[in-house]
Amino acid sequence: METIGPDELKYLANAQSTGCGIERTLTVLDGKWTTLIVRELLTGPKRFGEIRAALGTPSAKTLTDRLRSLEHQAILTRTVHAEVPPRVVYALTEHGTSLSSVLHAMLIWGEQHPLPPERR
């Protein structure tokens, strides 16, 4: 993984909060579940139940709220198929897929900096 040089560090330290790319990214990836939803959809379109099963413990309300937020931000699409019962499929948009590099950087960092034993 690339290290950040002094010029980049200075830029990060002086970035205006309203224009800071880090803040905008954190606004999109607001919270644990949102980031994990994007991670799951990077492997392809999924239905609500598939996403929930992959994540394990979010309530249906929490998952619905996060999916709506991501849809509102054009990170994913929600497609309702005209079937009985209706089939709803969630998929990342091109905008959402572009977050793969962000999640990859998080993966690398997490692997290089494991939690201390008392926090596992």
C-alpha positions as CSV (number, residue, x, y, z in Angstrom):
1,M,0.0,0.0,0.0
2,E,1.2,3.5,-0.9
3,T,2.3,5.8,1.9
4,I,1.2,9.4,2.1
5,G,3.9,12.0,1.6
6,P,4.2,15.3,3.5
7,D,2.4,17.3,0.8
8,E,-0.6,15.0,1.0
9,L,-0.6,15.1,4.8
10,K,-0.6,18.9,4.6
11,Y,-3.5,18.9,2.2
12,L,-5.5,16.5,4.5
13,A,-4.8,18.7,7.5
14,N,-5.9,21.9,5.8
15,A,-8.9,20.6,3.9
16,Q,-12.1,22.5,4.5
17,S,-14.7,20.2,6.1
18,T,-17.4,21.1,3.6
19,G,-15.1,20.3,0.7
20,C,-13.1,17.5,2.2
21,G,-13.3,14.2,0.2
22,I,-12.9,12.2,3.4
23,E,-15.9,13.8,5.0
24,R,-18.0,13.2,1.8
25,T,-16.9,9.6,1.7
26,L,-17.8,9.1,5.4
27,T,-21.2,10.7,4.7
28,V,-21.9,8.1,2.0
29,L,-20.5,5.2,4.1
30,D,-22.4,6.3,7.2
31,G,-22.0,3.5,9.7
32,K,-21.0,-0.1,9.9
33,W,-24.0,-1.5,8.1
34,T,-23.8,0.8,5.1
35,T,-20.2,-0.1,4.4
36,L,-21.0,-3.8,4.8
37,I,-24.0,-3.5,2.4
38,V,-21.7,-2.0,-0.2
39,R,-19.2,-4.8,0.4
40,E,-21.9,-7.4,-0.2
41,L,-23.2,-5.8,-3.3
42,L,-19.7,-5.6,-4.8
43,T,-20.0,-9.3,-5.6
44,G,-23.2,-8.7,-7.5
45,P,-26.9,-7.9,-7.2
46,K,-28.8,-9.4,-4.2
47,R,-32.2,-9.5,-2.7
48,F,-33.0,-8.1,0.7
49,G,-33.0,-11.5,2.4
50,E,-29.6,-12.4,0.9
51,I,-28.1,-9.1,2.1
52,R,-29.5,-9.5,5.6
53,A,-28.3,-13.1,5.8
54,A,-24.8,-12.2,4.7
55,L,-24.6,-9.4,7.3
56,G,-26.1,-11.4,10.1
57,T,-27.6,-9.1,12.7
58,P,-29.1,-5.9,11.4
59,S,-32.8,-5.4,12.0
60,A,-35.1,-5.3,9.0
61,K,-35.7,-1.6,9.7
62,T,-32.0,-0.7,9.9
63,L,-31.3,-2.5,6.7
64,T,-34.2,-0.9,5.0
65,D,-33.1,2.6,6.1
66,R,-29.5,2.0,5.0
67,L,-30.7,0.6,1.6
68,R,-32.9,3.7,1.1
69,S,-30.1,6.0,2.0
70,L,-27.8,4.4,-0.5
71,E,-30.4,4.5,-3.2
72,H,-31.1,8.2,-2.5
73,Q,-27.3,8.8,-2.9
74,A,-27.2,6.9,-6.2
75,I,-24.9,4.3,-4.8
76,L,-27.3,1.4,-5.6
77,T,-30.5,0.8,-7.6
78,R,-33.6,-1.0,-6.3
79,T,-35.4,-2.9,-9.1
80,V,-38.9,-4.3,-8.5
81,H,-39.7,-7.2,-10.8
82,A,-43.4,-7.5,-11.7
83,E,-43.9,-11.0,-10.3
84,V,-46.1,-12.5,-7.6
85,P,-44.8,-12.1,-5.0
86,P,-42.8,-9.1,-6.1
87,R,-39.0,-9.7,-6.4
88,V,-36.8,-6.7,-5.4
89,V,-33.1,-6.7,-6.3
90,Y,-30.5,-4.3,-5.2
91,A,-27.4,-3.6,-7.3
92,L,-24.6,-1.1,-7.1
93,T,-24.5,1.7,-9.7
94,E,-21.3,2.7,-11.4
95,H,-21.0,5.3,-8.7
96,G,-21.4,2.6,-6.0
97,T,-18.9,0.3,-7.7
98,S,-16.3,3.0,-7.6
99,L,-16.3,2.6,-3.8
100,S,-14.5,-0.8,-4.3
101,S,-11.1,1.0,-4.0
102,V,-12.1,2.6,-0.8
103,L,-13.2,-0.7,0.7
104,H,-10.1,-2.4,-0.6
105,A,-7.9,0.2,1.2
106,M,-10.0,-0.4,4.4
107,L,-9.5,-4.2,4.0
108,I,-5.7,-3.8,3.6
109,W,-5.5,-1.5,6.6
110,G,-7.6,-3.8,8.8
111,E,-5.4,-6.8,7.9
112,Q,-2.3,-4.8,8.7
113,H,-3.6,-3.5,12.0
114,P,-5.5,-6.3,13.8
115,L,-7.5,-5.5,16.9
116,P,-5.8,-6.1,20.2
117,P,-6.8,-9.5,21.8
118,E,-9.0,-7.8,24.5
119,R,-11.1,-6.2,21.7
120,R,-11.7,-9.3,19.6
